[in-house]
């Protein structure tokens, strides 16, 4: 697929490849603009949408409603504090077997899945007592 990407889509993909953590569309837009690329915010969103549909990029919805994007990595799981926004990754995948089973039983090509638990981190629990 990457040989059929537009210049804008390739720039977005290149930035995501270099990112060490998930990035919001606004951040990508500002980074591209600071490099002198004439990419508009709508183009960044369209590029992210296409890259997501092609299975190259994954999106995750934060508790504040903002989506963040990263390169495709299977088995992304998190504990997210609804008070301070702290995100703790879960290393083991408790639903990997279910993904394989669903893929076969529904003849569905799964690009990735996200498992997210929302609650209060230890710091926020202690602060609230």
MARBALUM-42094 format. One line per field, with one value per residue: residue number from 1; x, y, z of N, C-alpha, C in turn. Coordinates in steps of 0.1 Angstrom, whole numbers, plus 5000, padded with zeros to 4 digits. Layout:
<vexros>
k: [NUM; ...]
n_X: [X; ...]
n_Y: [Y; ...]
n_Z: [Z; ...]
ca_X: [X; ...]
ca_Y: [Y; ...]
ca_Z: [Z; ...]
c_X: [X; ...]
c_Y: [Y; ...]
c_Z: [Z; ...]
</vexros>
This chain:
<vexros>
k: [1; 2; 3; 4; 5; 6; 7; 8; 9; 10; 11; 12; 13; 14; 15; 16; 17; 18; 19; 20; 21; 22; 23; 24; 25; 26; 27; 28; 29; 30; 31; 32; 33; 34; 35; 36; 37; 38; 39; 40; 41; 42; 43; 44; 45; 46; 47; 48; 49; 50; 51; 52; 53; 54; 55; 56; 57; 58; 59; 60; 61; 62; 63; 64; 65; 66; 67; 68; 69; 70; 71; 72; 73; 74; 75; 76; 77; 78; 79; 80; 81; 82; 83; 84; 85; 86; 87; 88; 89; 90; 91; 92; 93; 94; 95; 96; 97; 98; 99; 100; 101; 102; 103; 104; 105; 106; 107; 108; 109; 110; 111; 112; 113; 114; 115; 116; 117; 118; 119; 120; 121; 122; 123; 124; 125; 126; 127; 128; 129]
n_X: [5008; 5020; 5033; 5014; 5005; 4996; 5017; 5011; 4998; 5019; 5037; 5023; 5022; 5050; 5056; 5042; 5055; 5079; 5071; 5070; 5050; 5014; 4997; 4979; 4957; 4958; 4983; 5000; 4993; 5004; 5031; 5037; 5032; 5051; 5073; 5072; 5055; 5027; 5003; 4969; 4947; 4924; 4933; 4951; 4934; 4919; 4939; 4947; 4924; 4923; 4947; 4941; 4920; 4933; 4947; 4972; 4975; 4965; 4937; 4929; 4906; 4906; 4897; 4889; 4876; 4892; 4909; 4938; 4966; 4986; 5012; 5003; 4999; 4995; 4973; 4969; 4965; 4950; 4950; 4931; 4931; 4904; 4904; 4929; 4940; 4961; 4977; 4981; 4999; 4988; 5005; 5001; 4978; 4946; 4925; 4934; 4930; 4902; 4901; 4913; 4895; 4871; 4878; 4881; 4855; 4838; 4848; 4864; 4887; 4907; 4923; 4933; 4928; 4914; 4916; 4903; 4903; 4886; 4890; 4902; 4935; 4962; 4973; 4953; 4933; 4944; 4946; 4920; 4910]
n_Y: [4988; 5013; 5023; 5035; 5057; 5091; 5121; 5136; 5117; 5099; 5115; 5119; 5092; 5088; 5105; 5092; 5068; 5076; 5085; 5082; 5077; 5075; 5099; 5129; 5141; 5169; 5175; 5162; 5177; 5202; 5196; 5189; 5213; 5229; 5221; 5232; 5220; 5222; 5211; 5207; 5207; 5192; 5175; 5160; 5146; 5132; 5116; 5101; 5087; 5071; 5057; 5042; 5027; 5011; 4995; 5002; 5021; 5027; 5038; 5053; 5061; 5087; 5094; 5120; 5124; 5128; 5115; 5095; 5085; 5058; 5037; 5006; 4982; 4952; 4940; 4962; 4973; 4989; 5006; 5032; 5062; 5080; 5104; 5117; 5111; 5095; 5068; 5034; 5008; 4975; 4946; 4918; 4900; 4894; 4886; 4875; 4849; 4849; 4868; 4854; 4833; 4846; 4858; 4835; 4823; 4842; 4849; 4872; 4897; 4908; 4937; 4949; 4950; 4967; 4970; 4985; 4997; 5017; 5038; 5046; 5056; 5046; 5069; 5088; 5076; 5076; 5104; 5111; 5102]
n_Z: [5000; 5008; 4986; 4970; 4983; 4988; 4988; 5011; 5027; 5030; 5045; 5069; 5077; 5080; 5101; 5122; 5123; 5135; 5159; 5195; 5211; 5211; 5189; 5185; 5159; 5156; 5167; 5148; 5126; 5134; 5136; 5110; 5097; 5109; 5097; 5073; 5054; 5033; 5044; 5051; 5080; 5076; 5056; 5070; 5087; 5068; 5057; 5079; 5083; 5060; 5062; 5085; 5076; 5058; 5075; 5084; 5104; 5137; 5158; 5189; 5213; 5237; 5271; 5272; 5248; 5226; 5197; 5193; 5174; 5162; 5149; 5135; 5159; 5173; 5199; 5219; 5250; 5279; 5311; 5321; 5338; 5349; 5362; 5363; 5339; 5334; 5317; 5318; 5304; 5295; 5295; 5288; 5268; 5273; 5257; 5233; 5223; 5218; 5198; 5176; 5174; 5167; 5143; 5126; 5129; 5119; 5095; 5093; 5088; 5111; 5120; 5143; 5179; 5207; 5242; 5269; 5301; 5325; 5352; 5385; 5392; 5415; 5427; 5424; 5438; 5464; 5468; 5469; 5493]
ca_X: [5000; 5027; 5038; 5003; 5002; 5000; 5028; 5005; 4996; 5032; 5043; 5016; 5027; 5064; 5056; 5037; 5066; 5089; 5065; 5073; 5037; 5003; 4997; 4966; 4957; 4963; 4998; 5005; 4992; 5013; 5044; 5039; 5032; 5064; 5084; 5069; 5046; 5015; 4992; 4959; 4942; 4914; 4941; 4957; 4923; 4916; 4951; 4947; 4913; 4927; 4957; 4934; 4912; 4943; 4954; 4986; 4975; 4953; 4933; 4924; 4898; 4909; 4886; 4884; 4870; 4901; 4915; 4952; 4969; 4999; 5014; 4996; 5005; 4984; 4972; 4971; 4955; 4954; 4942; 4931; 4925; 4894; 4906; 4942; 4943; 4973; 4975; 4991; 4997; 4987; 5014; 4995; 4966; 4936; 4915; 4940; 4923; 4889; 4903; 4915; 4882; 4861; 4884; 4877; 4841; 4830; 4856; 4866; 4902; 4909; 4935; 4938; 4918; 4918; 4909; 4905; 4896; 4886; 4889; 4911; 4949; 4965; 4976; 4940; 4926; 4949; 4943; 4905; 4906]
ca_Y: [5000; 5025; 5028; 5042; 5068; 5105; 5127; 5140; 5105; 5094; 5124; 5115; 5079; 5089; 5111; 5082; 5058; 5082; 5089; 5072; 5075; 5079; 5113; 5134; 5147; 5183; 5174; 5158; 5189; 5213; 5191; 5190; 5227; 5235; 5216; 5239; 5213; 5228; 5201; 5212; 5198; 5183; 5165; 5151; 5137; 5122; 5107; 5092; 5078; 5061; 5048; 5034; 5017; 5002; 4986; 5007; 5030; 5024; 5049; 5050; 5072; 5090; 5097; 5134; 5123; 5130; 5103; 5095; 5076; 5052; 5027; 4993; 4973; 4944; 4939; 4974; 4973; 5000; 5010; 5047; 5069; 5090; 5116; 5125; 5108; 5086; 5056; 5023; 4997; 4961; 4938; 4905; 4901; 4885; 4882; 4871; 4837; 4853; 4874; 4844; 4826; 4855; 4859; 4823; 4820; 4853; 4851; 4886; 4900; 4917; 4944; 4950; 4952; 4976; 4967; 4996; 4997; 5030; 5039; 5056; 5051; 5046; 5083; 5095; 5069; 5081; 5118; 5112; 5097]
ca_Z: [5000; 5009; 4973; 4964; 4992; 4983; 4996; 5024; 5035; 5034; 5055; 5081; 5081; 5084; 5115; 5131; 5125; 5144; 5172; 5206; 5218; 5202; 5185; 5180; 5146; 5157; 5169; 5135; 5117; 5138; 5133; 5095; 5094; 5113; 5087; 5060; 5045; 5032; 5046; 5060; 5090; 5070; 5049; 5080; 5092; 5057; 5056; 5091; 5081; 5049; 5068; 5094; 5068; 5052; 5085; 5087; 5116; 5146; 5166; 5202; 5219; 5250; 5279; 5268; 5235; 5215; 5192; 5191; 5164; 5162; 5139; 5138; 5169; 5178; 5214; 5227; 5261; 5288; 5323; 5320; 5350; 5344; 5369; 5359; 5325; 5333; 5310; 5321; 5294; 5300; 5286; 5284; 5261; 5279; 5247; 5220; 5218; 5213; 5185; 5166; 5172; 5160; 5129; 5119; 5129; 5112; 5083; 5094; 5089; 5122; 5120; 5157; 5189; 5218; 5254; 5277; 5314; 5330; 5367; 5392; 5395; 5429; 5431; 5425; 5449; 5477; 5469; 5472; 5506]
c_X: [5009; 5032; 5027; 4998; 5005; 5011; 5023; 5004; 5009; 5039; 5036; 5021; 5042; 5065; 5052; 5048; 5077; 5084; 5068; 5060; 5026; 5001; 4983; 4968; 4962; 4978; 5005; 5005; 5002; 5028; 5047; 5040; 5045; 5075; 5082; 5061; 5033; 5003; 4982; 4954; 4932; 4922; 4947; 4946; 4920; 4927; 4950; 4935; 4916; 4937; 4951; 4927; 4921; 4950; 4968; 4987; 4963; 4950; 4928; 4917; 4902; 4897; 4880; 4877; 4879; 4907; 4930; 4955; 4984; 5000; 5007; 5004; 4994; 4984; 4976; 4960; 4960; 4944; 4943; 4924; 4916; 4896; 4918; 4946; 4955; 4969; 4985; 4988; 4996; 4995; 5008; 4982; 4956; 4926; 4921; 4933; 4910; 4890; 4905; 4902; 4872; 4866; 4880; 4862; 4833; 4837; 4858; 4881; 4903; 4923; 4941; 4925; 4923; 4910; 4913; 4897; 4897; 4883; 4898; 4924; 4951; 4966; 4962; 4932; 4930; 4945; 4928; 4901; 4908]
c_Y: [5013; 5031; 5036; 5054; 5081; 5110; 5131; 5128; 5099; 5102; 5121; 5102; 5080; 5095; 5100; 5071; 5063; 5085; 5078; 5070; 5079; 5094; 5117; 5140; 5162; 5184; 5171; 5170; 5199; 5209; 5193; 5205; 5234; 5231; 5223; 5231; 5219; 5219; 5207; 5202; 5188; 5172; 5155; 5141; 5127; 5112; 5097; 5082; 5067; 5052; 5038; 5023; 5007; 4993; 4990; 5015; 5025; 5037; 5044; 5063; 5074; 5094; 5111; 5135; 5125; 5116; 5105; 5083; 5071; 5042; 5014; 4985; 4965; 4944; 4951; 4974; 4983; 5000; 5025; 5053; 5080; 5103; 5124; 5122; 5099; 5073; 5046; 5012; 4984; 4953; 4926; 4908; 4890; 4880; 4878; 4859; 4840; 4860; 4864; 4836; 4834; 4857; 4847; 4822; 4830; 4856; 4866; 4889; 4911; 4924; 4946; 4951; 4961; 4972; 4978; 4995; 5011; 5030; 5049; 5049; 5052; 5060; 5090; 5089; 5075; 5096; 5120; 5107; 5107]
c_Z: [5000; 4996; 4966; 4973; 4985; 4992; 5010; 5033; 5039; 5045; 5069; 5086; 5086; 5098; 5125; 5133; 5134; 5158; 5183; 5214; 5208; 5200; 5180; 5167; 5146; 5159; 5156; 5126; 5121; 5134; 5118; 5091; 5097; 5104; 5073; 5050; 5045; 5033; 5055; 5070; 5085; 5062; 5058; 5085; 5081; 5056; 5067; 5088; 5071; 5055; 5078; 5087; 5061; 5062; 5088; 5100; 5124; 5154; 5179; 5208; 5233; 5258; 5276; 5255; 5223; 5210; 5190; 5182; 5166; 5151; 5144; 5147; 5174; 5194; 5222; 5238; 5272; 5300; 5322; 5332; 5345; 5351; 5364; 5345; 5323; 5326; 5313; 5311; 5301; 5290; 5280; 5277; 5266; 5269; 5233; 5214; 5212; 5200; 5174; 5163; 5164; 5145; 5121; 5118; 5120; 5098; 5082; 5096; 5099; 5121; 5134; 5166; 5200; 5230; 5264; 5290; 5320; 5345; 5373; 5395; 5410; 5434; 5433; 5436; 5463; 5479; 5473; 5485; 5517]
</vexros>
